[in-house]
Amino acid sequence: MSNTLSVNAPPGVWVCSTDMMLTISPDTKIDWTQYSDGITMILFQGDVDYAKDHGVIKLGDKGKVKDITFKATVDVLKSCALENGKVPMVSGVVYMNISIVEKILSFHVYAPLDACTYYGLDNGADPIQLSLFFDILLCLAEDVTESDFVCGERSGSYGRSTRMGTKCSSKHEMTLMKGARASLWKILRGVSLKGVVIENGEFDYMHPSAECYRRQMLRSVEKFVDGPFDYNNHTHVCFHEDNQGKPPDVDLSTVVVNSIIENGINIGKESVVSHCQLQGNINIGTGCVLTGITPHDFKSLCPGTVLAKDLCILGYTVSLPGLRGKSRGFWWCLVFTMNFSTYCNKPWKVFFEGTGINSEEVWIGVPEQRRSLWNAKLFPVVHPFDVLEEDAGKDDIFWLASTGVSDIPDQQKLNRSQNVSTSELRCV
């Protein structure tokens, strides 16, 4: 930001999200004489197939933004394509001229826009959720009409029906949102909105899934091919051979970094292993991600255990106040997202049949139409009768993932545990 994008930019405010990885050539230069009078969006080129899950900009003459879409159809994406066939994608980086920032700061004196500011909330206004891209910036796009914007056909978070969207809101919420959008149109319409496409740059949105981490690690090998040093898939790794001199079976497509792999370990294709010491007779499935795993972590696994395909386990060691200087380890288990609802890449029906758990135990008091992995109480954090067993939670994770352990937790043990959901973990 400081050394490349904002060089020679006029005074203003930069807005940058933190859920993406950007690769920008150090010799990138932006002619700020063309982008100094309003709002400028930093855009990256991407293939149509990748852009189907992201925000895409339709550009007009002199870089003016004509439209902003999210998860658009292939036909719509092709209409936004550049001369090289790629489409300009939203990166989450936006520059605002100082005069525009002053307008936005004045929202607290305009009802109902004050409801999205601390000033309005402190004065008792009902809260309003506004999206930077699909509420504030969308009203500046040339092809968007006032009627479509105000009524909500082209507004709301990510342009879709959400809690504050057009189909899921109450009449009171819709009245507030229509008033807010009408005020946005009146205050901001006419402000210049442009997009600058970064040449030779890469954009990678980080979804909350293991796929992003795996993709970054697997692609890192390609990025260093032309570097001043040699880099390969297996870096800073020690492979221990058995008595017959046979090394562990590690597929060449895997990425293994800073790890010790003992004999008897088999690692499947396109898996990622980093900062681990693996030993025992364990088969790691295709596409798995393991980080920070020690021999102690896998001691409860039965010999010959096969870790499920696409299983991701991240191990961390932390020191917290009150532990008298002791470090404690914890695991974070991520899943690879699929187009239908699953748990550890298995349909919920298979999960319930395999564990003996029923849906009412997982979603206590949650209506069926609102049930999801986000609010499923599947993560045991406290075992009242196993407070001295450090591995109790790890065994539960293996059991829930249908991976064999020597001492399989039963349904009663899970029921008497304190279980939380992903949403509750995030609040902590």
Long-range contacts (C-beta under 8 A, 24 or more apart in sequence): 1-93, 4-28, 5-30, 5-42, 5-93, 6-95, 8-32, 9-36, 9-95, 10-36, 10-97, 10-98, 11-97, 11-98, 12-95, 12-96, 12-97, 12-98, 12-100, 12-101, 13-95, 13-96, 13-98, 13-101, 14-93, 14-94, 14-95, 14-96, 15-92, 15-93, 15-94, 15-95, 15-96, 15-132, 16-92, 16-93, 16-94, 17-92, 17-93, 19-92, 19-205, 19-206, 20-91, 20-92, 20-203, 20-204, 20-205, 20-206, 21-202, 21-203, 21-204, 21-206, 21-216, 22-91, 22-93, 22-201, 22-202, 22-203, 22-204, 23-201, 23-202, 23-203, 23-204, 24-198, 24-201, 25-199, 25-200, 25-201, 28-198, 28-199, 28-200, 28-201, 30-196, 34-62, 34-63, 34-194, 35-63, 35-95, 35-194, 35-196, 36-97, 37-97, 37-192, 38-97, 38-100, 38-140, 38-191, 38-192, 38-193, 38-194, 39-94, 39-95, 39-96, 39-97, 39-100, 39-137, 39-140, 39-191, 39-192, 39-193, 39-194, 40-94, 40-95, 40-194, 40-195, 40-196, 41-65, 41-90, 41-91, 41-93, 41-94, 41-137, 41-193, 41-194, 41-195, 41-196, 42-91, 42-93, 42-94, 42-95, 42-195, 42-196, 42-198, 43-88, 43-89, 43-90, 43-91, 43-195, 43-196, 43-197, 43-198, 44-88, 44-89, 44-91, 44-197, 44-198, 44-201, 44-202, 44-203, 45-82, 45-84, 45-86, 45-87, 45-88, 45-89, 45-197, 45-198, 45-199, 45-201, 46-86, 46-87, 46-89, 46-203, 47-86, 47-87, 48-74, 48-77, 48-78, 48-81, 48-85, 48-86, 48-87, 50-89, 51-77, 51-87, 51-89, 52-77, 53-205, 54-89, 54-90, 54-205, 55-89, 55-90, 55-133, 55-158, 56-80, 56-87, 56-88, 56-89, 56-90, 57-88, 57-89, 57-90, 57-195, 58-141, 58-143, 59-88, 59-195, 59-197, 60-142, 62-194, 63-194, 63-195, 63-196, 64-142, 64-192, 64-193, 64-194, 65-137, 65-140, 65-141, 65-142, 65-193, 65-194, 65-195, 66-141, 66-142, 66-143, 67-141, 67-142, 67-143, 67-144, 68-133, 68-134, 68-137, 68-138, 68-141, 68-159, 69-159, 70-134, 70-158, 70-159, 70-160, 71-158, 71-159, 71-160, 82-197, 88-195, 88-197, 89-203, 90-133, 91-198, 91-203, 94-132, 94-137, 100-188, 100-191, 103-187, 103-188, 103-191, 104-136, 106-187, 107-187, 110-183, 110-187, 111-179, 111-183, 112-176, 112-179, 112-180, 112-183, 113-180, 113-183, 113-184, 113-187, 115-176, 115-180, 116-180, 126-172, 126-176, 128-164, 128-176, 128-177, 128-180, 129-157, 129-163, 129-164, 130-180, 130-184, 131-156, 131-157, 131-158, 133-158, 134-158, 134-159, 135-180, 135-181, 135-184, 136-184, 136-188, 137-193, 139-181, 139-184, 139-185, 139-188, 139-189, 140-188, 140-189, 140-191, 140-192, 140-193, 141-193, 146-185, 146-189, 149-181, 149-184, 149-185, 150-178, 150-181, 150-182, 150-185, 151-178, 152-177, 152-178, 152-181, 155-181, 207-337, 208-334, 209-334, 209-335, 209-336, 209-337, 210-289, 210-310, 210-312, 210-334, 210-335, 210-336, 211-336, 211-337, 213-272, 213-289, 213-312, 213-334, 214-270, 214-271, 214-272, 214-287, 214-289, 214-312, 217-255, 217-257, 217-272, 217-274, 217-289, 218-255, 218-270, 218-272, 220-255, 221-255, 237-261, 268-309, 281-305, 282-306, 282-307, 283-307, 285-309, 285-310, 285-311, 286-310, 287-336, 288-312, 289-313, 289-314, 289-334, 291-315, 292-316, 292-317, 292-329, 294-329, 296-391, 297-329, 297-331, 297-391, 297-394, 299-391, 300-391, 300-394, 300-395, 300-398, 300-405, 300-406, 300-407, 301-398, 301-403, 301-404, 301-405, 301-406, 302-404, 302-405, 302-406, 305-403, 305-404, 305-405, 306-403, 307-403, 308-344, 308-345, 308-401, 308-402, 308-403, 309-345, 310-335, 310-336, 310-345, 311-344, 311-401, 311-403, 312-336, 313-397, 328-390, 329-390, 330-393, 331-393, 331-394, 331-397, 333-397, 333-401, 335-373, 341-372, 341-373, 342-373, 343-373, 343-376, 343-378, 343-400, 344-400, 344-401, 344-402, 346-402, 351-400, 351-402, 354-402, 355-399, 355-400, 355-411, 356-411, 357-411, 357-414, 361-415, 373-422, 374-421, 374-422, 374-423, 375-421, 375-422, 375-423, 376-421, 376-422, 377-419, 377-420, 377-421, 377-424, 378-419, 378-421, 379-419, 379-420, 379-421, 379-422, 379-425, 380-414, 380-417, 380-418, 380-419, 381-417, 381-418, 381-419, 381-420, 382-417, 382-418, 383-413, 383-416, 383-417, 383-418, 384-416, 384-417, 384-418, 385-416, 386-413
